[in-house]
Amino acid sequence: MFVSCDRIEDGYAVLVSDDETVYTLPLHSLPFDVREGDTLVAHISNGCLTVLGRDDEQRKSRQERILSMFEKLKEKRNKPQ
């Protein structure tokens, strides 16, 4: 499964899954530095989320999809009616 790092606050990473479940993990418990906007590969076992790694390809793909949606919204807004 993938989770995105929504934000970092007070030493915690706030991660959001594709089904919009929010996980808050201490930064020191993660195996590497995490930045806001990172897409991470994770696994849930017995209700515990384990972050396995960063997926830069998935992050780029998600960014492109979001930018495309944003451009479509701008075009729709600027279209004369």
Order of alpha helices (4+ residues) and beta strands (2+ residues): beta-beta-beta-beta-beta-alpha
